[in-house]
């Protein structure tokens, strides 16, 4: 192999590793946000306050 091919492979490998690291960091941040949100919901339930949800309400509202 020549130097250009080896350099190209190394730079590609470094780019893939950098993308994987960014992906892991984003996933970790999302997990922290989710944990924080769930803890807040548990605290709200304990204190009797209503949950402040950002998502869609349940599809079935009544018990019919």
FENRA-V938405 format. One record per backbone hydrogen bond with DSSP energy under -1.0 kcal/mol. CO is the residue of the C=O (numbers start at 1). NH is the residue of the N-H. E is the energy in kcal/mol with one decimal. If there is no record, write none. Layout:
((CO;NH;E) (CO;NH;E))
//
This chain:
((2;6;-1.9) (3;7;-2.5) (4;8;-2.5) (5;9;-2.4) (6;10;-2.2) (7;11;-2.6) (8;12;-2.2) (9;13;-2.4) (10;14;-2.4) (11;15;-2.1) (12;16;-2.4) (13;17;-2.4) (14;18;-2.3) (15;19;-2.3) (16;20;-2.3) (17;21;-2.1) (18;22;-2.3) (19;23;-2.4) (20;24;-2.3) (21;25;-2.3) (22;26;-2.5) (23;27;-2.3) (24;28;-2.5) (25;29;-2.1) (26;30;-2.4) (27;31;-2.3) (28;32;-2.2) (29;33;-2.4) (30;34;-2.5) (31;35;-2.5) (32;36;-2.4) (33;37;-2.5) (34;38;-2.5) (35;39;-2.5) (36;40;-2.2) (37;41;-2.1) (38;42;-2.3) (39;43;-2.5) (40;44;-2.2) (41;45;-2.3) (42;46;-2.2) (43;47;-2.0) (44;49;-1.9))
//
